[in-house]
């Protein structure tokens, strides 16, 4: 009986920790979602004109996700989106994963085009 009480307590503690973690993650996500209006406009434009995506929604999601990931190395939003569009288009054309191509670029040059 004591062991089952302890197991119940442990499960509840894990649930509380998971709930706190999820709330912290949602809070962090909400803070990062307040994007620059210029970036949003560029993102919508890039998603609309790129032909390598299945639809506009997929393009916006992928471009926003990857843009946030490479922001540390490519500061200018327009340069960043142009590079991401080109990588996605050429990787798709070569039947490669765009994420794999980005990973290789990251490892090889940290996104330094020179």
Secondary structure by P-SEA (a helix, b strand, c coil): caaaaaaaaaaaaaaaaaaaaaaaaaaaaaaaacccaaaaaaaaaaaacccccccaaaaaaaaaaaaaaaccccccaaaaaaaaaaaaaaaaaacccaaaaaaaaaaccccccc
